[in-house]
Amino acid sequence: MGAMPASEQPSAPADPLPAMLQQGGGQEESAEHEAALDHELQNATLHLEKIFANVNDHFAFLDRQWRYIYVNDAAVRLIGLPREKLIGQCIWDVLPGSVGTPFYEEAHRAFAEQCEVVFDHFYERSSHWFENHISAFPMGFRFIPSI
């Protein structure tokens, strides 16, 4: 086989920079798009907070270091501390009496196995039995104790 004539050889890809410059405002458009996404995220977050706040069951999210990142009103009432005293605090520091209990063991099992666990546990603090649902996610945990 001989060499391909120059007219039939594939041409080098065109430099995309001139086309990008001709579009102009690429960074401005990107900033506007990012601002719109931030606005959508804030709206979605507010919507979810309203939904979670109205859930009758006690509801909390914790990060992977066992710190509260969200508690609904029912959970605040159950724990007996204001939300501001819970957010960012480790559950085992807030509820030291839970360390070593079945609740503690099952929460750690959910974490280790990255699964949902469901179990009953009597809370001395409130003198109630609760059915606990603990779900582990890569970013943390969800606790839902219900009477």
N, C-alpha and C positions, 0 to 999 in steps of 0.2 A: 504494500500500500504506500502510496506517495503522500506527500504533504498536502494538507487541505489548503485550497486557495484562501487568501486573506479575507476575501469577501464572504466566505462561508464559515470562518472561525468565529466561535462565540465571542462576543464583546465583553469587556470587563464591566462589572456592575457599575451603574451610575453612582456618583458621589451623592449621598442623601442630604448633605449639609445645605447646598443651595436651595433645595426644595423646602427644607425646614425653615430656612431663613425667609423664603418667600411667603410662607404661611404667616409669619410674624406673630408676635404675641403668644408663642407657644408656652412660655413660662407664665404669662398672665392667665391664659386659658387653664393651665394646670392648677394655678393658685385658686382660680374661681371654682374649678371642679373640686378641689380639696376642701374649700370652704363649704361648698354645697354638701359634700359627704359628711363633714363635721356637723353641719346643721341637722342632717338626717339622723346621724348617730345620737345627737343630743335629744332629738324628738323621740327616737325609739327608746332611749334610756328612760326618759320621763314616762313614756307609756308603760314600759315594763315595771317601773317602780310603782306606778298607780295600780297595776294589776296585782303585783306581789303584796302591796300594802293592804289590799282588800281580800286577800286569801285568809279564810278563817283559821286555818291550821297555822301553827307556829312554823316559820320558814326562815332559814338562814343559809347563807353561802359563806364558806371559809376558803382561804387560799391554801396552798400546799404547806405553809408553815403554821396551819391551824388558826390563823387570824381571821376574825370576822371581817368580811367585806360587804355584807348586806344582812340586815335583819328586818323582818317586817314588824308591824305593830304588835301582833299577837306574841311573837318571840320576845319582844322588849318587855311586854307585861309578864310573861312567864319567868324570864330571867330576873326581872326586878331592877334592872339598871337602865339608865337612859341610853339611847342609841349612841350618843357621842362617847359614852364610856365603853362601849362594846367595839365599835369599828376600829380595826387595827390591833385589837387585843387578842392574845392567844386564848382559845376556849379553855385550855387547861389552867390558865392563870385566873380566868374569870370564874370558873367552876372547879376549883381544886378538889372538891369532894367527889368529882366524877372520875378522877384518876384511879385506875385499878378496878373500876366497875365494869359490868358487862357492856355498858355504853362505850366506855373507853376502848375495851377490847374489840368490839364490833366495828367501831370507827377506824381503828388501826387495820383491821382485816380488810375493810372496804378500800382503804388506801393501798395496802400491799397487793391486793388482788385486782384493783381497779374495777370494782363491781358494785352492784347495789346490794345492800344487806337490809333485811327487815327483821325486827325483833321487838319483843316487849320488854319494858324495863320500868321499875318503880322508882320514882324520883322522890327521895326523902324531903327535899326542899319544898316541893309542892304537895306532897302526900297524894300523888296520883300515879296511876299506871299509864304509860304511853306506848303506843305502837310507833316505833321509830323506823323511818326510811332514810337511809344514808346512801347517797350515790357519789362515787368518786369519778372525777373527770380529770383530764390531764392538767387543767388549771386550778383544780381545787375540789371542794366538796359541797354537797347540798344536804342539809338536814331538815327533815320534816317529822317532828314528833306530833302525834295526834292522840287525843284522849279517847 
